[in-house]
Amino acid sequence: MTVRSASGGGRFEELGSYVRAKRVGPLVFVAGTTAIEPSGRLHAPGDTYAQTIYAFARVERALNEVGAKLRHVTRTRAYLTDMRAGGEYVRAHGEIFAGIRPVTTGVGAELTTPGMMVEVEADAVIHDADGRIAW
């Protein structure tokens, strides 16, 4: 069985003993991911749409590192600091996952950095075009 991990380079990964993405067989789990840039600065403070696009780009890189693609994503979750901006999350999600259509959940939450609007998670199942899974 395949077991692979990918680090996202986050400052808490080492301290908290976790990775950005973990694959076990065909199952992939991506940890909560925000719009923190490699410099440590927050991307687009206060902009839910831009942060969602940025965070899902980080999710996509993590998926690719463990052998998965966006098309394998089956579930996403968003933690939003302002539920009134949920429409901006939905718009970005719709653009990223057009034709894939995973299930999604949005939850109101307090996040760690002022201006941070969204944190996203993703779960994936690696499968072929017909939905067959190779265990």
Beta strands, then each sheet from edge to edge (+ up, - down):
strand 1: 3-6
strand 2: 21-24
strand 3: 27-33
strand 4: 73-80
strand 5: 103-108
strand 6: 118-125
sheet 1: 1+ 2- 3+ 6- 4+ 5+
end
